[in-house]
Amino acid sequence: MRESMRYRAIGNWWNTKRGEEQSEIDVIAITADDKTAEVYEAKRDRQRFRKALLERKAEILCSQVHGMGKHRLKLGCLLMEDM
């Protein structure tokens, strides 16, 4: 992903607020044009990917991280061979 130069930032995120459900997002990539946030779960087996769970985690992310709500979200699953 980094080598493609399509992104201005790539990282991950953990919800660390006390008293709230724990959430982890494996990969967040903000496109170079700053319009889209690509949010991915990394899995060894695609069958274990739950899109509804990732959607919930993305909602929490957008509510807690300033500026994330302005991005169009693209959600997906990355397998080991994708990395």
C-alpha positions as CSV (number, residue, x, y, z in Angstrom):
1,M,0.0,0.0,0.0
2,R,2.7,2.5,0.9
3,E,4.6,1.9,-2.3
4,S,1.5,2.8,-4.4
5,M,1.7,6.4,-3.3
6,R,-2.1,6.5,-3.3
7,Y,-2.3,7.3,0.4
8,R,-1.3,10.2,2.5
9,A,-1.5,8.2,5.8
10,I,-1.7,4.5,6.7
11,G,-2.1,3.1,10.2
12,N,-4.3,1.2,12.6
13,W,-6.6,2.2,15.5
14,W,-7.6,1.0,18.9
15,N,-10.6,2.3,20.9
16,T,-9.0,3.0,24.3
17,K,-11.9,4.9,26.0
18,R,-12.8,3.4,29.4
19,G,-16.3,2.0,29.7
20,E,-16.8,1.6,26.0
21,E,-16.7,-1.5,23.9
22,Q,-13.2,-2.4,22.7
23,S,-12.6,-2.0,19.0
24,E,-9.6,-2.5,16.9
25,I,-9.2,-1.7,13.2
26,D,-6.2,-3.4,11.6
27,V,-5.6,-1.0,8.6
28,I,-6.8,2.5,7.9
29,A,-5.6,4.2,4.8
30,I,-6.4,7.8,3.9
31,T,-6.2,8.5,0.2
32,A,-3.9,11.2,-1.1
33,D,-6.9,13.4,-2.1
34,D,-8.1,13.2,1.5
35,K,-11.6,12.1,0.4
36,T,-11.7,8.4,1.3
37,A,-10.7,6.4,4.3
38,E,-10.2,2.7,3.4
39,V,-10.8,0.6,6.5
40,Y,-9.8,-3.0,6.6
41,E,-9.8,-6.1,8.8
42,A,-6.8,-8.4,8.3
43,K,-7.9,-12.1,8.4
44,R,-6.2,-15.4,7.5
45,D,-9.6,-16.8,6.5
46,R,-12.1,-14.7,4.6
47,Q,-14.9,-16.8,6.2
48,R,-14.1,-15.2,9.5
49,F,-14.7,-11.6,8.2
50,R,-17.9,-10.0,9.5
51,K,-18.8,-6.9,7.6
52,A,-21.4,-5.8,10.1
53,L,-18.8,-5.9,12.9
54,L,-16.3,-3.8,10.8
55,E,-19.2,-1.3,10.1
56,R,-19.7,-1.0,13.9
57,K,-16.0,-0.4,14.5
58,A,-15.9,2.2,11.8
59,E,-18.9,4.0,13.4
60,I,-17.0,4.2,16.7
61,L,-13.8,5.3,14.9
62,C,-15.7,8.2,13.2
63,S,-17.4,9.3,16.4
64,Q,-14.1,9.4,18.3
65,V,-11.4,10.6,15.8
66,H,-11.7,14.2,14.8
67,G,-12.0,14.7,11.1
68,M,-12.8,11.1,10.2
69,G,-16.5,11.8,9.5
70,K,-15.6,13.9,6.5
71,H,-14.2,10.9,4.6
72,R,-16.2,8.5,2.4
73,L,-15.6,5.1,4.0
74,K,-14.6,2.0,2.0
75,L,-14.7,-1.2,4.1
76,G,-13.1,-4.5,3.3
77,C,-11.1,-7.5,4.3
78,L,-7.4,-8.1,3.6
79,L,-6.0,-11.6,3.5
80,M,-2.4,-12.5,4.1
81,E,-1.8,-12.8,0.3
82,D,-3.0,-9.2,-0.1
83,M,-0.2,-7.9,2.1
